[in-house]
């Protein structure tokens, strides 16, 4: 005949076994998910690295072209100072008109 203590022990043992089985299944599921996701993560990492390299290269080219633009602008100003002065005055006038009309609307 089962005593209340032996019955409780049996329930406790079954509960612990069920808990261990659940842990084992969860670990298996996590391992499977990790194996399934790993190739995608590696591809995304590679793509991010490639994108980073491309952005760095493009930024370097833009920085270099900025230097060329400044050099070309300086050369044009030296060659045609009156035209440069007229362009600067026209740009200043246009900017003044733009800001003046915006301040009226506010």
C-alpha positions as CSV (number, residue, x, y, z in Angstrom):
1,X,0.0,0.0,0.0
2,X,1.2,3.5,-0.8
3,X,1.8,5.8,2.0
4,X,1.2,9.5,1.6
5,X,5.0,10.1,1.8
6,X,5.8,7.6,-0.9
7,X,3.0,8.9,-3.1
8,X,4.3,12.5,-2.7
9,X,7.8,11.3,-3.5
10,X,6.6,9.6,-6.6
11,X,4.7,12.8,-7.8
12,X,7.8,14.8,-7.0
13,X,10.0,12.5,-9.0
14,X,7.6,12.6,-12.0
15,X,7.5,16.4,-11.8
16,X,11.2,16.6,-11.7
17,X,11.5,14.2,-14.6
18,X,8.9,16.2,-16.6
19,X,10.8,19.4,-15.9
20,X,14.1,17.8,-17.0
21,X,12.5,16.5,-20.2
22,X,11.1,20.0,-20.9
23,X,14.6,21.5,-20.3
24,X,16.1,19.0,-22.7
25,X,13.6,19.6,-25.4
26,X,14.0,23.4,-25.0
27,X,17.8,23.0,-25.3
28,X,17.3,20.9,-28.5
29,X,15.0,23.5,-29.9
30,X,17.4,26.3,-29.1
31,X,20.3,24.4,-30.7
32,X,18.3,23.7,-33.8
33,X,17.2,27.4,-34.1
34,X,20.8,28.5,-33.6
35,X,22.0,26.1,-36.4
36,X,19.2,27.3,-38.7
37,X,19.9,31.0,-38.0
38,X,23.7,30.9,-38.2
39,X,24.0,31.0,-42.0
40,X,21.6,34.0,-42.2
41,X,23.5,35.9,-39.5
42,X,26.8,35.2,-41.3
43,X,25.4,36.4,-44.6
44,X,24.0,39.6,-42.9
45,X,27.4,40.2,-41.2
46,X,29.1,39.8,-44.6
47,X,26.7,42.2,-46.3
48,X,27.0,44.7,-43.5
49,X,30.8,44.6,-43.8
50,X,30.6,45.0,-47.6
51,X,28.2,47.9,-47.2
52,X,30.5,49.5,-44.6
53,X,33.5,49.2,-47.0
54,X,31.5,50.7,-49.9
55,X,30.3,53.6,-47.8
56,X,33.9,54.3,-46.6
57,X,35.2,54.2,-50.1
58,X,32.4,56.5,-51.3
59,X,33.1,58.9,-48.4
60,X,36.7,59.0,-49.3
61,X,35.9,59.8,-52.9
62,X,33.5,62.5,-51.9
63,X,36.1,64.1,-49.6
64,X,38.7,64.0,-52.4
65,X,36.3,65.5,-54.9
66,X,35.5,68.2,-52.4
67,X,39.1,69.1,-52.4
68,X,39.2,69.2,-56.2
69,X,36.1,71.4,-56.3
70,X,37.6,73.9,-53.9
71,X,40.8,74.0,-55.9
72,X,38.9,74.5,-59.2
73,X,36.8,77.2,-57.6
74,X,39.9,79.0,-56.4
75,X,41.4,78.8,-59.9
76,X,38.3,80.2,-61.5
77,X,38.2,83.1,-59.0
78,X,41.8,83.9,-59.8
79,X,41.3,83.7,-63.5
80,X,38.0,85.7,-63.5
81,X,37.7,87.8,-60.3
82,X,35.0,90.1,-61.7
83,X,32.7,87.3,-62.7
84,X,33.3,85.7,-59.3
85,X,32.4,88.9,-57.6
86,X,29.2,89.3,-59.7
87,X,28.2,85.7,-58.9
88,X,28.7,86.3,-55.2
89,X,26.7,89.5,-55.2
90,X,23.8,87.8,-57.1
91,X,23.9,84.9,-54.7
92,X,23.8,87.2,-51.7
93,X,20.9,89.2,-53.2
94,X,18.9,86.0,-53.9
95,X,19.6,84.7,-50.3
96,X,18.4,88.0,-48.9
97,X,15.2,87.8,-50.9
98,X,14.5,84.3,-49.8
99,X,15.1,85.0,-46.1
100,X,13.2,88.3,-46.4
101,X,10.1,86.6,-47.9
102,X,10.2,83.8,-45.2
103,X,10.3,86.3,-42.4
104,X,7.2,88.0,-43.8
105,X,5.3,84.7,-43.7
106,X,6.2,84.0,-40.1
